[in-house]
């Protein structure tokens, strides 16, 4: 059977190509004729694509997801206005762009009024009568407007809207007014409206969650993790997500895309498609900015309470954790107290070293060095400077060995993308060692290894 994609819908025509009774007629014209017989109406924007292989179907799916991503990336702000009064019902910021909604809605109302009266030039306001759109420039942005019966939806864009985004906006307005007709009528009577469900409708309809901070789901079914492991690209994305989440409590898809591009040259459409699959299967979880901010604050408060309960630092060191506070205290400190404080800080740093930590001893030794430099304790300055240098070098070597081991293990099991990622991290560390005039032969070796792995992919 021959299979077609019609504006995203699948359609099986019911015939094999070599046994089609309408073989003299092109497939596209045949499909259009059938649609008309069924009572469908369409215009020149209809898109009918013949899908004659699994590879072509996968390519189409990737392109569809990629266009969705580009469209949501293009949206900076969405404003829903009351059509009659021009008052703002909902002002939703998709990105961090600062938009004065009241100023913009006033500008829009004025332009549309002038347009309807014929007093404004077409170069500023271009109506599209097919879907009853308005398009024009506002500062450095492109504006797309769509009128409904009750509302006027305004999209503030970086670039001109794609045809897909225009038709999607058309469908959104219809669905939005159908879902919230009662609320919109009440607003016209009272001026009051509840917008929470409206925001959810916008986020879902325009795929805004693709721009949200991402985390991993707390509980991922084992069978989903098995699927991830069977896909080279999904496995790489999953591992990169874990890496990024070790530094911050969230990551963005756009940053993930850039990170993966540095590792291996895979088409953006392929990467976004695989990320979208992980979202669909609930491996990744989008979280709103507000929820993420609240979560970060809660974690920080918990960490602060934990630190206060478990800290064994003396009262004087606890009060001097901040370098500016330490500087103030040094103004009233004598040499004996300074020597005593340095020894106390160093004891804490050595204890942290034994626990195999890194940042705490470095911070403490630097604090002690600051005091020694302020009091011009030459012996202590030399001793602490050397200690800091050796400690940083030691932990860099540990980090280097860790990345090399991870890279070689990933290569061994055929996980070439993650192998490249870890080899690149190892190279960054070795490049840093050049400051010490150490020419490491592994630099050349790892660069060749990366090229070879890219060829394997």
C-alpha positions in Angstrom: 0.0 0.0 0.0 1.2 3.5 -0.7 1.3 5.8 2.3 1.1 9.6 2.4 1.6 12.4 4.9 -1.0 15.2 4.6 -0.2 18.2 6.8 1.0 15.9 9.5 -1.8 13.3 9.1 -1.1 9.8 7.8 -3.2 8.4 4.9 -3.0 4.9 3.3 -4.5 5.1 -0.2 -5.3 1.4 -0.3 -3.4 0.5 -3.5 0.0 -0.8 -4.5 1.7 1.4 -7.0 2.0 -1.3 -9.6 -1.7 -2.2 -9.3 -3.2 1.3 -9.0 -6.3 1.9 -11.3 -5.4 5.6 -11.6 -1.8 5.0 -12.5 -1.9 7.6 -15.3 -2.9 10.3 -12.7 -0.2 11.7 -10.3 -0.5 10.5 -6.7 -0.8 14.0 -5.4 -3.6 15.0 -7.8 -5.4 11.7 -7.0 -5.2 12.4 -3.2 -6.6 15.9 -3.7 -9.5 14.6 -5.7 -10.3 12.0 -3.0 -10.2 14.7 -0.3 -12.6 16.9 -2.3 -15.0 13.9 -2.7 -14.9 13.4 1.1 -15.9 17.1 1.5 -12.5 18.5 2.6 -11.6 22.0 1.6 -7.9 23.0 1.2 -5.8 25.8 -0.4 -2.4 26.1 -1.9 -0.7 25.6 1.5 -1.7 21.9 1.7 1.4 19.7 2.0 1.1 16.1 0.6 4.3 14.0 0.9 4.6 10.5 -0.4 6.3 8.2 2.1 7.9 5.2 0.3 10.3 4.0 3.0 10.9 3.9 6.7 13.9 6.1 6.3 11.9 8.8 4.6 9.2 8.6 7.3 11.8 9.0 10.0 13.3 11.9 8.1 9.9 13.6 7.9 9.3 13.1 11.6 12.7 14.7 12.4 12.0 17.6 10.2 8.6 18.1 11.8 10.0 18.2 15.4 12.8 20.5 14.2 10.4 23.0 12.7 8.4 22.9 16.0 11.7 23.7 17.9 12.6 26.5 15.5 9.1 28.0 15.9 9.1 28.0 19.7 12.7 29.4 19.6 11.4 32.3 17.5 8.7 33.3 20.0 9.8 35.9 22.6 6.4 36.9 24.0 2.7 36.0 23.7 0.0 38.6 24.5 -3.7 37.9 24.5 -5.9 41.0 24.3 -9.6 41.6 24.5 -10.5 42.3 20.9 -13.1 45.0 21.6 -11.3 47.1 24.2 -7.7 46.2 23.4 -7.0 45.5 27.1 -4.4 42.9 28.0 -5.9 39.6 29.2 -2.7 37.7 29.4 1.0 38.7 29.1 3.3 35.6 28.8 7.1 36.0 28.5 8.6 33.0 26.6 12.1 34.4 26.8 13.8 37.0 29.0 13.1 39.8 26.5 11.7 42.8 28.3 8.4 43.9 26.6 6.2 46.7 27.8 2.8 45.0 27.2 0.7 48.1 27.7 2.8 50.2 25.4 2.8 47.5 22.7 -1.0 46.8 22.9 -1.6 50.5 22.6 0.6 50.6 19.5 -1.2 47.6 18.0 -4.6 49.0 18.6 -3.6 52.3 17.0 -2.1 50.7 13.9 -5.1 48.4 13.4 -7.5 51.3 13.8 -5.5 53.3 11.2 -5.3 50.3 8.9 -9.0 49.8 9.0 -9.6 53.5 8.2 -7.0 53.3 5.4 -4.8 56.0 7.0 -1.7 53.9 7.5 0.9 52.7 4.9 0.9 49.0 4.0 4.6 48.9 4.7 3.9 49.1 8.5 0.9 46.7 8.6 0.4 43.8 6.2 -3.0 42.0 6.6 -3.1 38.4 5.4 -6.8 37.8 4.4 -6.5 34.0 4.0 -6.3 33.6 7.8 -7.1 37.2 8.8 -3.5 37.9 10.1 -1.7 41.1 10.6 2.1 41.3 10.4 4.3 44.3 11.1 7.5 45.5 12.8 7.8 46.7 16.4 11.3 48.0 17.3 13.6 45.1 16.4 10.8 42.5 16.6 8.3 41.0 14.2 4.7 41.0 15.3 2.1 38.4 14.2 -1.5 39.1 15.1 -4.5 36.9 14.8 -8.1 38.0 15.5 -10.8 35.7 16.9 -14.3 36.5 17.9 -13.4 37.6 21.4 -9.6 38.0 21.5 -6.6 39.2 19.6 -3.5 37.0 20.0 -0.2 38.8 19.5 3.1 36.9 19.0 6.4 38.8 19.4 9.0 37.1 17.3 12.7 37.4 16.4 12.0 36.6 12.8 9.0 36.5 10.5 6.6 33.7 11.3 6.8 30.4 9.3 3.6 29.2 7.5 3.4 26.4 10.1 3.4 28.9 13.0 0.8 31.0 11.3 -1.6 28.1 10.7 -0.9 26.9 14.2 -1.8 30.3 15.6 -5.1 30.2 13.6 -5.9 26.8 15.3 -4.9 28.1 18.7 -7.2 31.0 18.6 -10.2 28.8 17.7 -9.4 26.3 20.4 -8.6 29.0 23.0 -11.9 30.8 22.5 -13.9 27.5 22.5 -12.2 26.5 25.9 -12.6 29.9 27.6 -15.7 31.4 26.0 -17.5 31.8 29.4 -14.4 33.5 31.0 -14.0 35.8 28.0 -17.7 36.9 28.2 -17.4 37.5 31.9 -14.3 39.7 31.3 -16.2 41.9 28.9 -18.9 42.4 31.6 -16.7 42.7 34.8 -13.1 43.2 33.7 -11.9 40.3 35.9 -10.4 37.0 34.7 -8.5 33.9 36.0 -5.5 33.2 33.7 -3.7 30.1 35.2 -5.5 27.6 32.9 -5.0 30.0 30.0 -1.2 29.9 30.5 -1.3 26.1 30.5 -3.2 26.2 27.2 -0.5 28.5 25.7 2.4 26.3 27.0 0.8 23.1 25.7 -0.3 24.5 22.3 2.9 26.3 21.3 5.3 23.6 22.8 6.7 26.3 25.1 8.0 23.5 27.4 10.8 22.9 24.9 12.2 26.2 26.3 11.8 25.2 29.9 14.6 24.1 32.2 15.0 20.4 32.0 15.7 17.8 34.7 15.6 14.0 34.8 12.4 12.3 36.0 12.8 11.1 39.6 11.7 7.6 38.7 12.6 6.3 35.2 11.3 2.8 34.4 14.1 0.2 33.7 12.7 -0.6 30.3 13.0 3.1 29.3 16.6 3.1 30.4 17.2 0.0 28.3 15.8 1.8 25.3 18.2 4.7 26.0 21.2 2.4 26.2 20.3 0.8 22.8 20.4 4.2 21.1 23.9 5.7 20.7 22.6 9.3 20.4 20.1 9.0 23.3 22.7 7.4 25.5 25.1 10.3 24.8 22.3 12.8 25.5 21.3 11.1 28.7 24.9 11.0 30.0 25.4 14.7 29.0 22.3 15.6 30.9 23.7 13.9 34.1 26.9 15.8 33.6 25.1 19.1 33.3 22.9 18.4 36.2 25.9 17.7 38.4 26.8 21.4 38.0 23.4 22.9 37.9 20.0 21.6 39.0 18.7 22.0 35.4 19.8 22.3 31.8 18.3 23.8 28.6 17.8 21.9 25.4 19.6 24.6 23.4 22.7 24.3 25.6 22.5 20.5 25.2 22.4 20.9 21.5 25.5 23.1 21.5 27.4 20.7 23.8 26.7 17.7 21.6 27.7 19.6 18.5 31.2 20.2 20.0 31.6 16.5 20.5 30.4 15.2 17.1 28.9 16.6 14.0 25.4 15.3 14.1 22.5 17.1 12.3 20.6 19.4 14.6 17.3 17.8 13.4 18.5 14.3 14.6 19.6 15.6 18.1 16.3 17.5 18.7 14.3 14.5 17.5 16.0 12.2 20.0 15.6 14.8 22.8 11.9 15.0 21.9 11.7 11.2 22.2 13.1 11.3 25.7 10.6 14.0 26.6 7.7 12.0 25.2 8.8 8.9 27.1 9.2 10.9 30.3 12.9 10.4 30.7 13.4 14.2 30.7 11.0 16.5 32.6 10.4 20.1 31.7 10.0 22.4 34.7 8.7 26.0 34.7 11.2 28.8 35.6 9.1 29.7 38.7 9.1 26.1 40.0 12.8 25.7 39.4 13.6 28.9 41.3 11.5 27.8 44.3 13.2 24.4 44.2 16.7 26.0 44.2 15.8 28.3 47.1 14.6 25.3 49.1 17.8 23.3 48.4 19.9 26.3 49.4 18.0 26.7 52.7 18.4 23.0 53.4 22.1 23.1 52.6 22.6 26.2 54.9 20.8 24.5 57.8 22.9 21.3 57.3 26.1 23.3 57.2 25.3 25.1 60.4 24.5 21.8 62.2 27.5 19.8 61.0 30.2 22.5 60.9 33.1 22.0 63.4 34.9 25.2 62.5 35.8 27.5 65.4 33.7 30.6 65.9 36.4 32.9 64.7 36.8 31.0 61.4 33.1 30.7 60.9 32.8 34.5 61.0 35.6 34.9 58.6 34.4 32.6 55.8 33.9 35.6 53.5 37.1 37.2 52.4 35.8 40.8 52.8 34.9 40.1 56.4 38.3 38.6 56.9 39.9 41.7 55.5 38.0 43.8 58.1 39.1 41.6 61.0 42.7 41.8 59.9 42.7 45.5 60.6 42.4 44.8 64.4 44.5 41.6 64.5 48.0 41.2 65.9 50.7 38.9 64.5 50.3 36.2 67.3 46.5 35.9 66.5 47.3 35.8 62.8 49.8 33.0 63.2 47.3 31.1 65.4 44.5 31.6 62.8 46.7 30.4 59.9 47.5 27.2 61.8 43.9 26.6 62.6 42.8 27.1 59.0 45.6 24.8 57.8 44.5 22.0 60.2 41.0 22.2 58.7 42.4 22.1 55.2 44.6 19.0 55.9 41.6 17.2 57.4 39.6 18.0 54.2 42.5 16.6 52.1 42.3 13.3 54.0 38.6 13.1 53.1 39.6 13.3 49.4 37.7 16.6 49.0 39.0 19.3 46.7 37.3 22.7 46.9 37.4 23.0 50.7 41.2 22.6 51.2 41.9 24.9 48.3 39.5 27.6 49.8 41.1 27.2 53.2 44.7 27.3 52.0 43.8 30.5 50.0 42.3 32.0 53.1 45.5 31.3 55.1 47.6 32.6 52.2 45.6 35.9 52.2 46.3 36.4 55.9 50.1 35.5 55.5 50.4 38.0 52.6 48.6 40.7 54.6 51.1 40.3 57.5 54.0 39.7 55.2 54.9 36.3 56.7 57.4 35.3 53.9 57.9 31.7 55.0 54.2 31.0 55.3 53.5 32.7 51.9 56.0 30.5 50.1 54.8 27.4 51.9 51.1 28.0 51.2 51.7 29.0 47.6 53.6 25.8 46.9 50.9 23.8 48.8 48.1 25.3 46.7 50.0 24.7 43.4 50.7 21.1 44.3 47.2 20.4 45.4 45.6 21.9 42.3 48.0 19.9 40.2 47.3 16.7 42.1 43.5 17.0 41.7 43.8 18.0 38.1 45.7 14.8 37.5 43.0 12.8 39.3 40.4 14.4 37.1 42.5 13.7 34.0 42.8 10.0 34.9 39.1 9.8 35.6 38.2 11.3 32.2 40.7 9.1 30.3 39.3 6.0 32.0 35.7 7.0 31.2 36.7 7.7 27.6 38.5 4.4 27.1 35.6 2.4 28.7 33.0 4.2 26.5 35.1 3.4 23.4 35.4 -0.2 24.5 31.6 -0.6 24.7 31.0 1.2 21.4 29.7 4.4 23.0 31.7 6.6 20.7 29.9 9.9 21.4 30.6 9.8 25.1 34.1 8.6 24.5 34.8 11.7 22.4 33.2 13.8 25.2 35.6 12.5 27.8 38.7 12.6 25.6 37.9 16.3 24.9 37.7 16.9 28.7 41.1 15.2 29.1 42.5 17.4 26.3 41.3 20.6 28.1 43.1 19.5 31.3 46.3 18.7 29.3 46.1 22.0 27.5 46.0 23.7 30.9 49.2 21.9 31.9 51.0 23.7 29.1 51.2 26.6 31.5 53.8 24.6 33.4 55.7 23.9 30.1 54.8 20.2 30.2 54.5 18.9 26.6 52.4 15.8 27.0 52.5 13.3 24.1 48.9 12.2 25.0 47.6 15.5 23.5 48.5 14.3 20.0 47.3 10.8 20.7 43.9 11.9 22.0 43.3 14.3 19.1 43.9 11.4 16.7 41.6 9.2 18.7 38.8 11.8 18.5 39.1 12.0 14.7 39.0 8.2 14.5 35.9 7.9 16.6 34.2 10.6 14.6 34.9 8.5 11.5 33.4 5.5 13.3 30.2 7.4 13.9 
